[in-house]
């Protein structure tokens, strides 16, 4: 899951801290087993993903098998096992967006960012995701950047907006580099 | 605030709020639905507040942020009451003008009014706009009057009056009322609500649960979000009434995690209802105890299925179980009798209690009663939420309310029922929309998504889209669904990429039948619908892809070829500049050429060309 090498004592410290935060979160739930999904969502909100040791801690404290916790963590789309970028770009691929050509916007974003859906740039700055429907179908196709919704997108609009955004955030832009 | 214990308390409370509200001369409401948020309604609100402060009007003019008005196409929407002036596409810079003309004086800001696209007439008032005029907004109508995080707004509109009425009745009587109203499940199945309640009530057991299903997973449908987001108390009141009739003390609202605003508003509403004693112990002094918890979904389409939803509530993977022999009303959450209804079904309950079952029964047509909210989206002029009586024809919805197809294109089909539904073609436009008629047309009601498609939509691509969606969302428990959908997707992909053979369609039909007959839950059983309905009505399009290797709608990329017409090209260079793949070359004022090896067929050049020189071959 995590690949960055860190020295063992630092890792131990992080582990302990993470386990401690898990225990804090668990205290908020009375009937814990049934709240497994909410608990995992809370943990994810804190760490932006579900680090291995937090899953172990949850399994231990709730008296569940690790495989069951892992099963839930991988079944639901909202839960992630790898860290996310600091910034987020989400593209809606719901039916309404699809018939208004969101597939072309997907191509555009991919070529601009150089990453596919569900992945994060190498510098961990930016994550790109697609979703099945955001429920704002009336203004589709919809792109969400850091929580802000942009409606009625076209490939051209997307390109202009992304290059502006990437410039503002000082990210390298694959498509402009190529040119 | 003191707890409300009696009917009299509630009446007094309502009167007090009315009196407090009467000091406001005008009410300015800005729509705060997710759609309008995308159009910066937050900034408009801030600016409105600033202007009110500047003019010292905070105590005379009420500023409200309401839930979704439904006309999301034209957001952000600002209404001014009591006149009911309707302003659309309001931006921050329009605010001073609204202030000066409509709030300080009684004038109208002309350029913010809705313009009828046919008559070119400006329309001042909400109820006169064609989009609203033909609707019957029993459920959605209150959205514009209520601030979702203020229980006072709901109560002043008569809220929780139905609850007061019900708590005095015997449970069986309430069930009879719901049965007599003819209300059927709005989540898609259309099971009679009253009968479901009765089953659950009659199952033995001390502990029973009621659940509100807001796992609105159908892509293209968002009416449940708007209801729970815009008027959460109507859903909560419905749930309390249902719980009282069934004999349940604990309820859950299961909300998709993609709907953060709905979660927040429902959470706030529950807290407020508890504070007033409308939830919790001894509700309104009746001795009845009931509370509601919010459960956030994890993002799995299959969890809209009742048994999968229950598995998810129990903290497990959302895998459905066979429910043909054991209904959730007998054994649901934690093995206890459980009654699950959709958001819209619950929101209908207080209306029925307040107005009587006969009133509800006379709305709609023979077998489907009441109104239904549809999310009218896709290639239609007026996109948004539309509430009409059951039995309204597709033509009325799409052409009268929806204003017809975008950019004057030709209507091809409308997709209803989400991934479990199907496409209904142009010659069925006069079909009355109800549960039975849609089923007969090879589609289904579903939760109410209505995606309009025009001549530029490829039906093979639509089938592929849904198969891809279902492949991702299949939970993997049963083989026919897990493997069958994958193979169907492979076949349709082959067709869309020019690899289809003569006998491919027969194989596709055979496989569809197997998946339909042998899958475990609704997801698999209906997974073939998008394929079967497009095959039924648009077989020629499939055959075009297979025999001629062409996509008539110009969507399936591998079958496309963009070319620049030498006669039309002026050599302006716009396409060279816009092409993200550097696939176009040519000197200024000379004819440009597309390099077919590099072209990714994104169509940007076709969009940008002012001379119509780029053509799809």
Interface residues (C-beta under 8 A of the other chain):
Chain A: X33 X34 X35 X36 X37 X38 X41 X68 X71 X72 X75 X76 X77 X78 X79 X93 X94 X95 X96 X98 X99 X100 X101 X104 X107 X108 X111 X131 X132 X133 X134 X135 X136 X137 X138 X139 X140 X142 X148 X149 X150 X151 X154 X155 X156 X159 X175 X179
Chain B: X34 X35 X37 X38 X39 X72 X73 X75 X216 X217 X218 X219 X220 X221 X222 X225 X257 X258 X259 X295 X296 X297 X298 X299 X300 X301 X312 X313 X314 X315 X316 X317 X318 X375 X377 X378 X379 X383 X384 X385 X415 X418 X449 X451 X452 X453 X457 X462 X465 X466 X469 X472 X473 X475 X578 X580 X581 X582 X600 X602 X603 X604 X607 X608
